[in-house]
Amino acid sequence: MKLVFAGTPEVAVPALDALIASERHEVAAVVTRPDAPAGRGRRLVASPVADRAEEAGIEVLKPAHPRDADFQARLREINPDCCPVVAYGALLPRAVLDIPAHGWVNLHFSLLPAWRGAAPVQHAVLAGDEVTGAATFQIEESLDSGPVYGVVTEEIRHTDTSGDLLTRLAFAGAGLLAATMDGIEDGSLKAVPQDERGVSYAPKITVADARVDWTTPALRVDRVVRGCSPAPGAWTVFRGERLKLVQAKPDPAVTDLAPGELRVGKHSVHVGTGSHAVELVWVQPQGKRPMKADDWARGVRIGSGEFLGA
């Protein structure tokens, strides 16, 4: 089939690579978000998907919005059979959805109908799910509600951050998306409607959501730290300034600290929670680079009776 791939961030690149490598399909063009300011100089930078497409000699389309008339005209000129999508980042109007004969097929990083929305991987970690996965489905105008072509499953390890899990799902999902294109082409795949009884939603995680509440159990604190890594990053307050929590781990052996209370050992930093303590492994003070927690503690000279989160 002739394909137009839509995607923007690094997590979409494995799927684009899988489709480029396919002998059964032609990636005629790529649709991605416009160049965005990045870095200290805030210079405009192309998306990872745009960079990869240009390396492969594929036409790149960067509409300000899919409603753009020139973009829609060019898409009609290309006349794709199907448009696979991975984390494109813009809503597609009906006029655009109707252009390819087989519609737009999205790779979503959850086992739909669970975790519809912008942050499925983060919510799976925050909820303590043991298994998640990826699904390909036909895009409709409503949020992640279209019929499903196929799924792959992935175990969530107890040390997984959202970044770790998303990296694995990006590669597993790439194979699923390529196989879905194959099945659509030869007619062997039929999309199955989602079961509305299993719907849950995964809105974007905000900075406010990522603030650690030390009165909650250590298990919850651990999930917040892992689920919000790498972005937006779990955080707390120390001496009136924000402290990002890069890595932490529950320590059931320490049970005598009040919520938020700090204890510094020779090579350890513990914080009390609503249950047992967690050990801070890596932190990032405001305006500084990430550092080992014990190095941070020695530098700020934590005294007896000091707390996080006050």
C-alpha positions as CSV (number, residue, x, y, z in Angstrom):
1,M,0.0,0.0,0.0
2,K,1.0,3.6,-0.4
3,L,1.2,5.1,3.1
4,V,1.5,8.6,4.6
5,F,2.9,8.2,8.1
6,A,2.0,10.8,10.8
7,G,4.1,11.1,14.0
8,T,6.3,13.6,15.8
9,P,8.4,12.5,18.8
10,E,11.3,10.0,19.1
11,V,8.9,7.2,20.3
12,A,7.3,7.3,16.8
13,V,10.6,6.7,14.9
14,P,10.8,2.8,15.4
15,A,7.4,2.5,13.7
16,L,8.4,4.7,10.8
17,D,11.6,2.6,10.4
18,A,9.5,-0.6,10.4
19,L,7.3,0.8,7.6
20,I,10.2,2.1,5.6
21,A,11.8,-1.4,5.9
22,S,8.6,-3.2,4.7
23,E,8.8,-4.6,1.2
24,R,5.0,-4.5,0.9
25,H,4.4,-0.8,1.5
26,E,5.7,2.5,0.3
27,V,6.0,5.5,2.7
28,A,5.2,8.2,0.2
29,A,5.3,11.1,2.8
30,V,5.4,11.9,6.5
31,V,3.2,14.3,8.4
32,T,4.7,15.8,11.5
33,R,4.3,18.9,13.8
34,P,6.0,22.1,12.8
35,D,9.5,22.9,13.9
36,A,9.5,24.0,17.6
37,P,11.9,26.0,19.7
38,A,14.3,23.9,21.8
39,G,17.4,24.3,24.0
40,R,18.8,27.4,25.7
41,G,18.9,29.4,22.5
42,R,15.3,28.4,21.7
43,R,16.2,27.9,18.0
44,L,13.7,26.0,15.8
45,V,14.3,22.3,15.7
46,A,12.6,19.7,13.5
47,S,10.9,16.8,15.1
48,P,12.7,13.4,15.4
49,V,10.2,12.0,12.8
50,A,11.0,14.8,10.4
51,D,14.7,14.2,10.8
52,R,14.4,10.5,10.1
53,A,12.1,11.0,7.1
54,E,14.6,13.5,5.6
55,E,17.4,11.0,6.1
56,A,15.4,8.5,4.1
57,G,14.5,10.9,1.3
58,I,10.8,11.0,2.2
59,E,8.7,14.1,1.6
60,V,7.9,15.9,4.9
61,L,4.6,17.8,5.5
62,K,4.5,20.2,8.5
63,P,1.0,21.8,8.5
64,A,0.3,24.2,11.4
65,H,-3.0,22.2,11.7
66,P,-4.5,19.4,9.7
67,R,-7.3,21.7,8.8
68,D,-4.9,23.6,6.5
69,A,-6.3,23.7,3.0
70,D,-2.9,23.4,1.3
71,F,-2.0,20.3,3.4
72,Q,-5.3,18.6,2.6
73,A,-4.8,19.3,-1.1
74,R,-1.3,17.8,-1.1
75,L,-2.6,14.8,0.8
76,R,-5.3,14.2,-1.9
77,E,-2.6,14.5,-4.6
78,I,-0.5,11.8,-2.9
79,N,-3.7,9.7,-2.6
80,P,-2.5,7.3,0.2
81,D,-4.2,4.0,0.7
82,C,-3.8,4.3,4.5
83,C,-2.3,6.7,7.0
84,P,-0.6,5.0,10.0
85,V,-0.2,7.3,13.1
86,V,2.0,7.3,16.1
87,A,1.9,10.2,18.6
88,Y,1.3,12.8,15.9
89,G,-0.1,15.4,18.4
90,A,-3.0,17.0,16.6
91,L,-6.6,16.2,16.1
92,L,-7.6,15.1,12.6
93,P,-10.8,16.6,11.2
94,R,-13.3,14.5,9.2
95,A,-12.2,15.9,5.9
96,V,-8.7,14.5,6.5
97,L,-9.9,11.2,7.9
98,D,-11.9,10.5,4.8
99,I,-9.0,11.0,2.3
100,P,-7.2,7.6,2.5
101,A,-9.3,4.6,1.3
102,H,-8.4,2.6,4.5
103,G,-8.5,5.6,6.8
104,W,-6.0,6.5,9.6
105,V,-4.7,3.7,11.8
106,N,-3.3,4.7,15.2
107,L,-0.7,2.9,17.3
108,H,-1.7,3.6,20.9
109,F,0.4,2.5,23.9
110,S,-2.3,0.8,26.0
111,L,-4.6,-2.2,25.8
112,L,-7.7,-0.4,24.6
113,P,-10.2,0.4,25.9
114,A,-8.0,1.0,28.9
115,W,-6.2,4.3,29.2
116,R,-7.6,6.3,26.3
117,G,-5.9,9.6,26.1
118,A,-2.5,11.4,26.0
119,A,-0.6,9.6,28.8
120,P,-1.5,5.9,28.8
121,V,2.0,4.7,29.8
122,Q,2.3,7.1,32.8
123,H,-1.2,6.2,34.0
124,A,-0.5,2.5,33.8
125,V,2.6,2.9,36.0
126,L,0.8,5.2,38.4
127,A,-2.1,2.8,38.7
128,G,0.2,-0.2,39.5
129,D,-0.9,-2.2,36.5
130,E,1.0,-5.4,36.1
131,V,0.5,-5.7,32.3
132,T,0.0,-3.1,29.5
133,G,0.7,-3.1,25.8
134,A,0.0,-1.4,22.5
135,A,-3.0,-1.5,20.2
136,T,-3.7,-0.5,16.6
137,F,-7.1,1.0,15.9
138,Q,-9.1,2.9,13.3
139,I,-9.2,6.5,14.1
140,E,-12.6,8.1,14.6
141,E,-13.4,11.7,15.6
142,S,-14.0,10.7,19.3
143,L,-11.0,10.0,21.6
144,D,-9.2,6.7,21.0
145,S,-12.6,5.0,20.6
146,G,-12.3,3.3,17.2
147,P,-12.3,-0.4,16.5
148,V,-9.1,-2.4,17.2
149,Y,-7.1,-4.3,14.7
150,G,-4.5,-5.9,17.0
151,V,-2.7,-5.8,20.3
152,V,0.7,-6.8,21.8
153,T,1.1,-7.1,25.6
154,E,4.0,-6.0,27.8
155,E,4.8,-6.8,31.4
156,I,5.3,-3.8,33.7
157,R,8.4,-4.4,35.8
158,H,8.5,-3.2,39.4
159,T,11.4,-0.9,38.6
160,D,10.0,0.5,35.3
161,T,9.8,4.2,34.7
162,S,7.4,5.5,32.1
163,G,10.4,6.1,29.9
164,D,11.6,2.5,30.2
165,L,8.2,1.1,29.5
166,L,7.5,3.4,26.6
167,T,10.8,2.5,24.9
168,R,9.9,-1.2,24.9
169,L,6.4,-0.5,23.7
170,A,7.7,1.7,20.9
171,F,9.6,-1.2,19.4
172,A,7.0,-3.9,20.1
173,G,4.3,-1.5,18.7
174,A,6.4,-0.9,15.5
175,G,6.1,-4.5,14.6
176,L,2.4,-4.5,15.4
177,L,1.8,-1.5,13.2
178,A,3.6,-3.0,10.2
179,A,1.7,-6.3,10.7
180,T,-1.5,-4.3,10.8
181,M,-0.7,-2.6,7.5
182,D,-0.1,-6.1,6.0
183,G,-3.4,-7.4,7.3
184,I,-5.4,-4.4,6.0
185,E,-3.8,-4.8,2.6
186,D,-4.5,-8.5,2.2
187,G,-7.9,-8.4,3.9
188,S,-6.9,-10.8,6.7
189,L,-7.6,-8.2,9.5
190,K,-10.9,-6.9,10.5
191,A,-11.2,-4.2,13.2
192,V,-13.3,-5.2,16.3
193,P,-15.3,-2.6,18.2
194,Q,-14.0,-1.8,21.7
195,D,-15.9,-3.0,24.8
196,E,-17.2,0.2,26.4
197,R,-17.4,-1.5,29.8
198,G,-13.6,-1.4,30.1
199,V,-13.0,2.3,29.3
200,S,-10.6,4.3,31.4
201,Y,-8.9,7.6,30.6
202,A,-5.3,8.9,30.7
203,P,-5.2,12.7,30.6
204,K,-1.9,14.5,30.4
205,I,0.1,14.4,33.6
206,T,0.6,18.0,34.9
207,V,3.4,19.3,37.1
208,A,0.9,19.6,39.9
209,D,0.1,15.9,39.5
210,A,3.8,15.0,39.9
211,R,4.1,16.6,43.4
212,V,4.8,13.8,46.0
213,D,2.4,13.6,48.9
214,W,4.5,12.1,51.7
215,T,1.5,11.1,53.7
216,T,0.6,8.5,51.1
217,P,2.2,5.0,51.4
218,A,5.7,4.2,50.1
219,L,4.2,2.2,47.2
220,R,2.3,5.2,46.0
221,V,5.4,7.5,46.3
222,D,7.4,4.9,44.3
223,R,4.7,4.8,41.5
224,V,4.7,8.6,41.3
225,V,8.4,8.8,41.0
226,R,8.6,6.1,38.3
227,G,5.4,7.1,36.5
228,C,6.5,10.8,36.2
229,S,9.9,9.9,34.9
230,P,11.3,11.3,32.7
231,A,8.5,13.9,32.4
232,P,7.2,16.0,34.0
233,G,9.4,14.6,36.9
234,A,8.2,13.9,40.4
235,W,9.1,16.7,42.9
236,T,8.8,18.0,46.4
237,V,9.9,21.0,48.4
238,F,13.0,21.4,50.5
239,R,13.8,24.6,52.4
240,G,11.4,26.5,50.2
241,E,12.8,25.3,46.8
242,R,11.7,22.6,44.5
243,L,13.6,19.3,44.6
244,K,13.1,16.9,41.7
245,L,13.1,13.2,42.6
246,V,14.8,11.4,39.8
247,Q,15.1,7.9,41.4
248,A,13.9,6.4,44.7
249,K,13.0,3.0,46.1
250,P,10.9,1.7,48.9
251,D,12.8,0.5,52.0
252,P,10.5,-1.6,54.2
253,A,13.2,-1.9,56.9
254,V,12.8,1.7,57.9
255,T,9.5,2.3,59.7
256,D,10.2,5.0,62.3
257,L,10.2,8.2,60.2
258,A,7.2,10.6,60.1
259,P,5.9,11.5,56.6
260,G,8.4,13.7,54.9
261,E,11.0,13.3,57.7
262,L,14.6,13.0,56.4
263,R,17.3,10.8,57.8
264,V,20.8,10.8,56.3
265,G,23.2,7.9,56.8
266,K,26.8,7.4,55.6
267,H,25.7,6.4,52.1
268,S,21.9,6.8,52.2
269,V,19.1,9.3,52.4
270,H,15.7,8.1,53.7
271,V,12.3,9.9,53.8
272,G,9.3,8.9,55.8
273,T,5.9,8.2,54.1
274,G,2.5,7.1,55.2
275,S,3.9,3.6,55.6
276,H,7.6,2.7,55.6
277,A,10.3,4.9,54.2
278,V,11.7,5.4,50.7
279,E,15.4,5.7,50.0
280,L,16.3,8.6,47.7
281,V,18.8,7.5,45.0
282,W,19.1,10.4,42.6
283,V,17.7,14.0,43.0
284,Q,17.9,17.2,41.1
285,P,18.0,20.5,43.1
286,Q,16.4,23.5,41.5
287,G,18.7,25.0,38.9
288,K,21.3,22.2,39.1
289,R,22.0,18.8,37.4
290,P,20.9,15.5,38.7
291,M,23.1,14.1,41.5
292,K,23.3,11.2,43.9
293,A,21.1,11.8,46.9
294,D,23.8,11.3,49.4
295,D,26.0,13.8,47.7
296,W,23.2,16.3,47.7
297,A,22.5,15.6,51.4
298,R,26.1,16.2,52.4
299,G,26.2,19.4,50.4
300,V,23.1,21.0,52.0
301,R,24.0,19.6,55.5
302,I,20.6,18.3,56.4
303,G,20.0,18.6,60.1
304,S,18.0,16.5,62.5
305,G,14.2,17.0,62.2
306,E,14.2,18.4,58.7
307,F,11.4,17.5,56.3
308,L,10.6,17.3,52.6
309,G,7.3,18.8,51.4
310,A,6.8,21.5,54.0
